[in-house]
Amino acid sequence: MTKVSMTVNGKTVSGEVEGRTLLVEFLREGLGLTGTHVGCDTSQCGACVVHVNGEATKSCTTFASLCDGAEVTTIEGMANPDGSLGKIQQAFQDHHGLQCGFCTPGMVMSAAALLKDNPKPTEAEVRHYLDGNICRCTGYHNIVKAIMAASGQDVSIAAE
C-alpha cells in the first residue's frame, strides 16, 4: 500500500492505495466522488475525464499513486461555490447537451479544458477536441451548441 495525498476540488485528501489503484477508483470508491464515470476501461470513451494539475486526464488509465501531490478537479468541483451549476454545466442544461447523462461529466471536463486553452473555439475545433469523448444519445449537436454558448458565442453558428 502507498499513501497518497492530493488536493481534490480544493480540499486536501489522503488515503492508502495499491500500486494498481486507478485514479477513478480512488475518486469514486475512496472519496465517494461518483460523478466521474467509468465507461470503457480502455481510455476510449472519455466518461472518466478529470483535470490533473489543470490538464484533462482520463482517470481510468491514470494510477492514483502518480497523482500524489497533484491538484485534481472532478465534475463536482465545476459547480459554483454556492452549489449552483457552473457556466459550462448550465450551458449543457440550457442547450440540452445531455440525455442520459452518463457521458456528461467527461464532456463538461473536456469542454472546460478546451475553453481554458481556446476561449473562442470554432465549431470544427469543438468537434475535433471532443473526438476522445463518446456519447451514444445526443448526436453531439447540442453538446457542441452548449460549449459554443459557454464560450460566449452565438450558438446559431453551430451547424444544424
N, C-alpha and C positions, 0 to 999 in steps of 0.2 A: 504494500500500500504506500502511496505517495501523498503527502499533504500538499494541497493546493490552496492558494489564496488569490482572489481576483476581485475586481470591482465589477459588479453586475448591476446595471441600471442605477449607477450612482451609489450603491451600497457595497461595503466590503463584506465578502463572504469567504468562507473557507470550508474545507472538507477533506476527507481522505478518499482517494480513488485508486483503482487498479491501473496499471500502465495501459491497459487496453480500453479504459473507460472513455467513451466519446463525449465531446462537449455537450451534444444534445442530450445525452443520458444524464450528465451531471446537472444540466439546467432543469430538465423535466423531473427526474427522479430524486436528485439530491436537493434541489432548491424549490421544487414544486412550481416552476415556471413552465406551464404546459402550453403556452401559446406557440412555441416553436414546435413544428411538427416533423415527424419522420414519415416521408412518403415512399422512398425507394431504397434507402440504404446504400445507394451507389453514387450519390452526388449528381444525379441526373435531373431531379425534379425541382429543386430549389425551395421546397417547403421548409427546409431547416435553416435558411439563411439568417444569420445574426451578424452583428458588427463586432469585430475584434480589433481593438486599437484603431477604430474608425474605418476599417475596411470590411466590406461584405465578405463573409466567410460561410461556407457550407459546414455547419456544425456536425453533420453526420459522418464527416470524414476527418474531423479535427480532434486530436486527443486532448482531453481536458488538462492533462499534465503539461501540455505545451502552452497552455494559456495561463500558467502560474504568473501572477503579477500583471496580467493584462486587464484592460478595460473592455468589458463586454456589454453590448446593448442588445436586448431582445425586443420583441414586439411589445411587451409590457412596458418597456422603457420609452416607447414612442408617444405615449399619452402626454397630455399637458400636466403640469404639476397639480392641478385641481382634479385630475382624473378624467377630464373630458378628452375626447378624441383629438389627437394631434392633427396638423394640417393635412398630411398625406392620408391618414386614416379617414378623416372627414371627407376628403375628396373621393375616396373609394366608396364611401357611403352615398354621397351626393350624386355620383355619376354611375351608380350601380356596377361598380367594378368588382363585385363578388357575387357568387351564388351560394355554393355550398360552404364556402369559407375556408376550406382546407388549405388551399394554396395561398390565401390572402396574407398571412403573416410574412411568408417569404417574399411575396410580391411587394409588400409595403417596405420591407427592409431593403430589397434590391432597388426599389424606387428612391428611397432615401439616399442610398449610395450614389445612384446616378445623379440625382439633383444636387448632391454635395459637389460632385466633380463637374457637372454640366447643368447649371441652374436653368437654362432655357433650351432644352433639347428639342430637336425636330421629332416629328412622329417616327420617322425612319430610325433615328437614334434610339428612341424609346423601345421600339420593337427589336432592334438589334441587341440592346442591353438586356432585355428580358429573355433572350434566347436560352438561357440556362434555367428558366422557370417554366414549369408546365402547369397549365390549367386545363382541366377536362370539361369545364362547364361553360365558361363565358365566351369563348371565341376571341378573347383578348381585346376586342374593340373598346369595351367600356373600361377596361384596365388602362389602356393607352389614354383614353379620354381623362380618366381620373388623374393620371400622372401629369398630363398636359395642364390640367386645371390646377394641380398642386404647384406647378411651376409658375402659375400666374398667367398662363397663356390662354387664348381663346380656344375652347375645346372644339369649336366648329372646324378648326383646321385639321382635326383628326378625320381621316377618310371614312366615309360611310361604307 
